[in-house]
Each structure stands twice: as structure tokens, then as C-alpha cells.
Amino acid sequence: MPRTKVRPVMLTDEERQKLEGLANSRTDEARRVQRAKILLFSERGDTDASIAERLQVNRLTVRNCAQKFHSMGVEGALGDLARSGRPALIDDEGKAWIRQLACQKPKDLGYAQELWTIKLLTSHVQKKSKEVGYPALAKASGSTIWTVLNDAEIKPHKIRYYLERRDPDFDQKMGEVLLVYKQLEIEFESSIDSGIAVLSYDEKPGIQALSNTAKDLMPAPGHSSIGRDHEYKRLGTLSLLCALDLKSGEVIPLVRESHKSSDFIDFLKILDSKYSEAKRIRIVLDNHSAHTSKETRAYLETVPGRFEFVFTPKHGSWLNLVESFFGKFARVFLRGIRVSSKDEMAERIYQYIEEVNVEPTVYRWKYKMDEVAV
């Protein structure tokens, strides 16, 4: 008996657009990409034989794809029909038990490990399955356990960090910082000087001074990069106290071995001597204890009205523009640096900032500025 001819494939504009995107995909499943091309070629009027030859598949594959399209639509043609087979060994209750285990820490179940591995979780499931009423899981494989977890998008071997808002006044404090940036934006647009020096301040502690134990080998024929012995010597750490003038882009540094209240007060004295007495100095900074200590408050009382502190919310250091400079400082200056002493490290930090200040960058805040009303 001759085979019944399959009706031509007719696609809507939306279906055609979807299939064209799928046909050009490099990340989707190969079989879905192949079936998308079959449907597109079929609509164009190509014969089953020519499509099969072009895609290097069987003619029956082309025919079945078209038939599924007519009976189940585009998604049906792209997918696989459910097949009969032996019943799954793991019922929904068993899967729920496995997932419930994965949502606990191994240490809470008597193990030393903090995080699950598939091997450890599989072993636990096999040992405990009969005891809790799931005997079919006594021979569950690691791939089976992985599939159960993956279907529920549970990854107990991974850690994804988050930041909890611990400041009840976060939004209010963020608004105060953004208001400073908004007022600056108005000054830039109007070219009217408010008579206030506006600075973004923070400390970068723990800058390591590292020394080589052997000379670096500079690029030469035979090796294109710098050669460096993997061993090094630790010489200690330094702290960079730093302010970014948000109007001029100038970076104002102070390198110390600590960042205590006395160091912060010394930095404030540098600012006091740098700016005209007629100017008020407004500083955006975080809530480090040195910024609000008894010693710092005592100093501020000796220069009444000179300084104005605008504090970022707790865990809101990303609101502080000086962090943009610190990012550049780490990427450009600190990357791979080696020195012979801590004094040399301090000298080179100052030298780098002098070079930056030859062509300073004025950082402008953009996020949520349209929502700030002055």
C-alpha cells in the first residue's frame, strides 16, 4: 500500500521566527535544532529526500517530524513522545526525602563535612533508605541522586553568597548619600560652586608588601611573558587612607601601618590644611569605629562646622565612589607588584597616586539618580 503523503508544513510568523532562532542556536539541544530546520525546509517546499540528504538524517525522521507538527504543533514536533518502560523506582515521596536530605548540612547528620558531595549523599541514601521506608533506594546510583536534585534545581555542593540587610535605616541613609551626588550633579550642570568640598573616603587595609626570592625574567626570545619564581617573602602590610575629591577627581592619600582613630584624625588634619578655611568639607564614608570614636569626636569639636560626615548604610560601601578608584588601584597598581621593603611599597603607592592625579578622573554616580529629588 502506498504511504499517505504528509500535508505541507504551514507556519505562522511567530512560529517561523521562533524556529529560525532555534535553528541558529549554538546552545540548544542538537535534536531540537535539527527538527527546527526540518520544519523550516518543509515549509519552504523542499522534499523529504532533499531535507534528509541536506541534514544527513533518515527520510523517516523528516516525515515523523512533519507528522508530529500536524498533530501536536511546533512544541510537539520539537520534543520527544513519552515512551513506555518500566515504572520509576523512586516515587514522589522518595524524591522528596532525598531533596529534604540535600537541604540539610552533612554535619547535622553526623558527618564531618560541611557540604554534600554526590558520593556522600548517595552513600547516606543507600544506608538509611530501608530504615525510613524507601527500600527501593538501597541501590540508587549517584546519577539517579543527581537527577533527582537537578530536576528540583538543588545544588547542595555549591555556595552562593548573599548580603543580608542589617541596617534598618538602609534606605534613608542611601537616600542621604544619593542626595550628595545629586547636588554635585546640579553643580556640574550649572557651573555654580556651592563652596563645599565633597569627598568620598575609605581605607584599604592589609596591602601586602611582597618581595621576590629570585629575580624576575623579562620577556625574551623563547618566552613571551615575565618569568617569576613562585616563592616570595612577606614583608608586612600597609593601610591606605584615601579620599577622592568628587569635583576635581584628585586622589588624596595617607599610607600608614594601621587605620586607627589617630590615623583617621591625621588624615582629617591633612584635609583641613588642604582646603580653604572658607569651605566646609563634606565627606561620604562608612561606619568604621575610627570615624565615630571618642578621639575623633574630640578632634571634630576643635574645628566646629569644618567637617560634615554623610555615612553610608551598613554593608553599603558600594555606594561610596572611592571604591571605584580602589578597584582600579588593585587591578592596575597592586597586580603582581614586588618590592624590597615596606618603605618602598609606601613610596610607590604615593608615586602611583601622583601619576593618577596628573590626569584625574571625575567619577559620576548614575544609579537611581532620576529618583532623587532635591
C-alpha positions as CSV (number, residue, x, y, z in Angstrom):
1,M,0.0,0.0,0.0
2,P,1.5,3.4,-0.9
3,R,2.3,5.7,2.0
4,T,0.0,8.7,2.7
5,K,1.6,11.9,1.7
6,V,2.2,14.3,4.6
7,R,0.5,17.7,4.3
8,P,2.9,20.7,3.7
9,V,4.0,22.5,6.9
10,M,2.4,25.9,7.3
11,L,3.9,28.2,9.9
12,T,2.7,31.4,11.5
13,D,5.1,34.4,11.5
14,E,5.6,33.9,15.3
15,E,6.3,30.1,14.8
16,R,8.7,30.9,11.9
17,Q,10.6,33.4,13.9
18,K,11.0,31.0,16.9
19,L,12.2,28.2,14.6
20,E,14.7,30.4,12.8
21,G,16.2,31.5,16.2
22,L,16.4,27.8,17.3
23,A,17.9,26.7,14.0
24,N,20.8,29.2,14.5
25,S,21.3,28.3,18.2
26,R,24.6,27.0,19.3
27,T,23.5,26.2,22.9
28,D,20.2,24.4,22.4
29,E,19.9,20.6,22.1
30,A,21.1,19.3,18.7
31,R,17.9,17.3,18.1
32,R,15.7,20.4,18.6
33,V,17.9,22.4,16.3
34,Q,17.7,19.7,13.7
35,R,13.9,19.4,13.9
36,A,13.6,23.2,13.7
37,K,15.5,23.1,10.4
38,I,13.3,20.2,9.1
39,L,10.1,22.3,9.7
40,L,11.6,25.4,8.0
41,F,12.8,23.4,5.0
42,S,9.4,21.6,4.8
43,E,7.5,24.9,4.8
44,R,9.8,26.2,2.0
45,G,8.7,23.2,-0.1
46,D,11.8,21.0,0.0
47,T,11.1,17.3,-0.5
48,D,11.7,14.8,2.3
49,A,14.6,13.3,0.4
50,S,16.3,16.6,-0.1
51,I,15.9,17.6,3.5
52,A,17.2,14.2,4.7
53,E,20.2,14.5,2.4
54,R,21.0,18.0,3.5
55,L,20.7,17.3,7.2
56,Q,22.2,13.7,6.9
57,V,19.2,12.1,8.5
58,N,16.8,9.3,7.6
59,R,13.7,10.3,5.4
60,L,11.5,8.7,8.1
61,T,12.9,11.2,10.6
62,V,11.8,14.1,8.4
63,R,8.4,12.5,7.8
64,N,7.8,11.9,11.5
65,C,8.7,15.4,12.4
66,A,6.2,16.8,10.0
67,Q,3.5,14.4,11.2
68,K,4.1,15.4,14.8
69,F,3.8,19.1,13.8
70,H,0.4,18.5,12.3
71,S,-0.9,16.6,15.3
72,M,0.8,18.4,18.2
73,G,2.1,21.7,16.9
74,V,5.6,23.2,17.0
75,E,6.5,22.2,20.5
76,G,5.2,18.7,19.9
77,A,7.4,18.4,16.8
78,L,10.5,19.7,18.6
79,G,10.1,17.3,21.6
80,D,10.0,13.5,22.1
81,L,6.9,11.5,22.7
82,A,6.7,9.7,26.1
83,R,7.9,6.1,25.8
84,S,6.6,3.1,27.7
85,G,9.1,1.5,30.1
86,R,9.4,0.0,33.5
87,P,8.0,2.1,36.3
88,A,10.3,4.5,38.0
89,L,12.0,3.0,41.1
90,I,11.7,6.3,43.0
91,D,8.2,7.6,43.7
92,D,7.5,11.2,44.6
93,E,7.8,10.6,48.3
94,G,11.2,9.0,47.9
95,K,12.3,12.0,45.8
96,A,11.0,14.4,48.4
97,W,13.1,12.5,51.1
98,I,16.3,12.8,49.0
99,R,15.7,16.5,48.4
100,Q,15.0,17.0,52.1
101,L,18.3,15.4,53.0
102,A,20.1,17.6,50.5
103,C,18.6,20.7,52.2
104,Q,20.4,19.8,55.4
105,K,24.1,20.0,56.2
106,P,26.0,16.7,56.4
107,K,27.5,17.8,59.8
108,D,23.9,18.0,61.2
109,L,23.5,14.3,60.3
110,G,26.8,13.2,62.0
111,Y,29.3,13.7,59.2
112,A,32.5,15.9,59.3
113,Q,31.8,17.6,56.0
114,E,30.0,21.0,55.7
115,L,28.7,20.4,52.2
116,W,27.3,17.3,50.4
117,T,29.1,15.6,47.6
118,I,27.0,13.3,45.3
119,K,29.1,10.3,46.6
120,L,28.4,11.1,50.3
121,L,24.7,11.8,49.7
122,T,24.3,8.6,47.7
123,S,26.0,6.6,50.4
124,H,23.7,8.1,53.1
125,V,20.6,7.4,51.0
126,Q,21.6,3.8,50.4
127,K,22.4,3.2,54.2
128,K,19.2,4.9,55.5
129,S,16.6,4.1,52.8
130,K,15.3,0.8,54.3
131,E,15.2,2.4,57.8
132,V,12.9,5.3,56.7
133,G,10.7,3.1,54.4
134,Y,12.2,3.5,50.9
135,P,13.9,0.1,50.3
136,A,14.0,0.7,46.5
137,L,16.6,3.4,47.1
138,A,19.1,1.0,48.7
139,K,20.7,0.5,45.3
140,A,20.2,4.1,44.0
141,S,23.1,5.3,41.9
142,G,24.9,8.6,42.1
143,S,23.5,9.6,38.7
144,T,20.0,8.9,40.0
145,I,20.5,11.1,43.0
146,W,22.0,13.8,40.8
147,T,18.9,13.7,38.5
148,V,16.5,13.9,41.5
149,L,18.3,17.0,42.8
150,N,18.9,18.6,39.3
151,D,15.2,18.3,38.5
152,A,14.4,20.4,41.6
153,E,17.4,22.7,40.9
154,I,19.0,21.9,44.2
155,K,22.8,22.1,44.3
156,P,23.9,21.3,47.8
157,H,27.6,21.3,46.8
158,K,27.6,25.0,45.9
159,I,27.6,28.1,48.0
160,R,26.1,31.4,46.6
161,Y,26.8,34.3,48.9
162,Y,24.2,36.9,49.7
163,L,24.2,40.1,51.7
164,E,21.7,40.5,54.5
165,R,20.5,44.0,55.2
166,R,21.3,44.6,58.8
167,D,20.8,48.3,58.8
168,P,17.1,49.2,59.5
169,D,17.7,52.7,58.1
170,F,19.4,51.5,54.9
171,D,17.0,53.3,52.5
172,Q,17.2,56.5,54.5
173,K,21.0,56.5,54.6
174,M,21.3,55.5,50.9
175,G,19.0,58.5,50.1
176,E,21.3,60.8,52.1
177,V,24.3,59.6,50.1
178,L,22.5,59.9,46.7
179,L,21.4,63.4,47.7
180,V,25.0,64.4,47.9
181,Y,25.7,63.0,44.5
182,K,22.5,64.7,43.1
183,Q,23.6,68.1,44.5
184,L,27.0,67.6,42.8
185,E,25.3,66.8,39.5
186,I,23.4,70.0,39.7
187,E,26.7,71.9,40.4
188,F,28.3,70.3,37.4
189,E,25.4,71.3,35.1
190,S,25.0,74.9,36.5
191,S,28.8,75.6,37.0
192,I,27.9,77.2,40.3
193,D,30.3,76.4,43.2
194,S,28.5,75.7,46.4
195,G,31.6,76.4,48.5
196,I,31.6,72.9,49.8
197,A,34.4,70.4,49.2
198,V,32.8,67.0,48.6
199,L,35.0,63.9,49.2
200,S,34.5,60.2,49.1
201,Y,36.6,58.5,51.8
202,D,37.6,54.9,52.8
203,E,40.5,52.8,53.9
204,K,42.2,49.9,52.1
205,P,43.8,47.9,54.8
206,G,46.0,44.8,54.5
207,I,48.0,45.9,51.4
208,Q,50.7,43.2,51.3
209,A,54.3,44.1,50.7
210,L,55.8,41.1,48.9
211,S,59.4,40.5,47.9
212,N,60.8,38.1,45.3
213,T,63.3,35.5,46.4
214,A,64.7,35.4,42.8
215,K,64.9,37.9,40.0
216,D,62.1,38.3,37.5
217,L,63.0,37.1,34.0
218,M,61.8,39.7,31.5
219,P,60.3,38.7,28.1
220,A,62.9,37.5,25.6
221,P,63.1,35.2,22.6
222,G,61.7,31.8,23.7
223,H,59.4,33.1,26.5
224,S,56.9,36.0,25.8
225,S,55.9,36.7,29.4
226,I,57.6,37.7,32.6
227,G,59.1,34.7,34.4
228,R,58.8,34.7,38.2
229,D,59.8,32.2,40.8
230,H,56.7,31.0,42.7
231,E,58.2,31.6,46.1
232,Y,58.1,35.1,47.8
233,K,58.7,36.7,51.1
234,R,56.1,38.6,53.1
235,L,57.4,42.0,54.4
236,G,54.2,43.1,56.2
237,T,51.1,45.1,55.4
238,L,50.2,48.7,55.0
239,S,46.9,50.6,55.1
240,L,45.9,53.3,52.5
241,L,43.7,56.0,53.9
242,C,42.2,57.7,50.8
243,A,39.8,60.4,49.8
244,L,38.5,61.1,46.3
245,D,37.6,64.8,45.6
246,L,34.4,64.3,43.7
247,K,34.6,67.7,42.0
248,S,38.2,67.6,40.7
249,G,38.9,63.8,40.7
250,E,42.0,64.4,42.8
251,V,43.0,61.4,45.0
252,I,44.3,62.4,48.5
253,P,46.4,59.6,50.1
254,L,47.9,58.7,53.5
255,V,49.8,55.5,53.9
256,R,50.1,54.1,57.4
257,E,50.7,50.8,59.1
258,S,47.2,50.9,60.7
259,H,43.9,52.7,60.3
260,K,43.1,53.6,63.9
261,S,41.4,56.7,65.2
262,S,44.7,58.5,65.4
263,D,45.4,57.8,61.7
264,F,42.0,59.0,60.7
265,I,42.4,62.2,62.7
266,D,45.8,62.8,61.0
267,F,44.0,62.4,57.6
268,L,41.4,64.9,58.7
269,K,44.2,67.3,59.6
270,I,45.6,66.9,56.0
271,L,42.2,67.8,54.6
272,D,41.9,70.8,57.0
273,S,45.2,72.2,55.8
274,K,44.5,71.5,52.1
275,Y,41.2,73.2,51.7
276,S,40.4,76.9,52.2
277,E,39.1,77.8,55.7
278,A,36.0,79.3,53.9
279,K,35.0,75.8,52.7
280,R,33.1,73.2,54.5
281,I,34.4,69.7,54.0
282,R,31.6,67.1,53.3
283,I,32.8,63.5,53.5
284,V,30.9,60.4,52.4
285,L,32.3,57.5,54.5
286,D,31.3,54.3,56.2
287,N,30.6,53.5,59.8
288,H,34.0,52.3,60.8
289,S,34.6,52.7,64.6
290,A,37.5,55.1,63.9
291,H,35.1,57.5,62.2
292,T,32.9,57.8,65.3
293,S,35.3,57.2,68.1
294,K,35.7,59.3,71.2
295,E,39.0,60.5,69.9
296,T,37.6,61.5,66.5
297,R,34.7,63.3,68.1
298,A,37.0,65.2,70.4
299,Y,39.1,66.4,67.4
300,L,35.9,67.5,65.5
301,E,35.0,69.7,68.4
302,T,38.2,71.6,67.9
303,V,37.2,72.5,64.4
304,P,33.4,73.2,64.8
305,G,31.5,73.3,61.5
306,R,34.5,72.4,59.4
307,F,33.6,68.8,58.6
308,E,30.2,67.2,57.7
309,F,30.0,63.4,57.6
310,V,27.5,61.6,55.5
311,F,27.5,57.9,56.4
312,T,26.8,55.0,54.0
313,P,24.4,52.4,55.4
314,K,25.9,49.2,56.9
315,H,27.1,46.9,54.1
316,G,26.5,49.8,51.7
317,S,30.2,50.5,50.8
318,W,29.2,50.1,47.1
319,L,27.5,53.5,47.4
320,N,30.9,55.1,48.1
321,L,32.6,56.4,44.9
322,V,36.1,56.0,46.2
323,E,35.5,52.2,45.8
324,S,35.8,52.7,42.0
325,F,39.3,54.1,42.5
326,F,40.2,51.2,44.8
327,G,39.1,48.8,42.1
328,K,41.4,50.4,39.6
329,F,44.2,50.7,42.2
330,A,44.0,46.9,42.7
331,R,43.8,46.0,39.0
332,V,46.5,48.3,37.7
333,F,48.9,49.0,40.6
334,L,48.8,46.1,43.0
335,R,48.6,43.4,40.5
336,G,51.9,41.5,40.5
337,I,53.8,44.2,42.5
338,R,57.0,43.2,44.2
339,V,59.1,45.4,46.5
340,S,62.2,45.2,48.6
341,S,60.7,46.8,51.8
342,K,57.5,48.3,53.2
343,D,59.1,51.7,52.8
344,E,59.4,51.1,49.1
345,M,55.8,49.9,48.9
346,A,54.6,53.2,50.6
347,E,56.8,55.3,48.2
348,R,55.4,53.5,45.2
349,I,51.8,54.0,46.4
350,Y,52.4,57.7,46.7
351,Q,54.1,57.8,43.3
352,Y,51.2,55.9,41.6
353,I,48.7,58.4,43.1
354,E,50.8,61.3,41.9
355,E,50.7,59.9,38.4
356,V,46.9,59.4,38.6
357,N,46.5,63.0,39.7
358,V,48.3,64.3,36.6
359,E,45.1,63.4,34.7
360,P,42.5,62.9,37.3
361,T,39.2,61.1,36.6
362,V,36.0,62.7,37.9
363,Y,33.7,59.8,38.9
364,R,30.0,60.5,38.4
365,W,27.2,58.5,40.1
366,K,24.3,57.4,37.9
367,Y,22.3,54.6,39.7
368,K,18.9,55.8,40.8
369,M,19.8,59.5,40.3
370,D,16.5,60.1,38.5
371,E,14.6,59.1,41.7
372,V,16.4,61.7,43.9
373,A,14.6,64.9,44.5
374,V,16.5,67.9,45.8
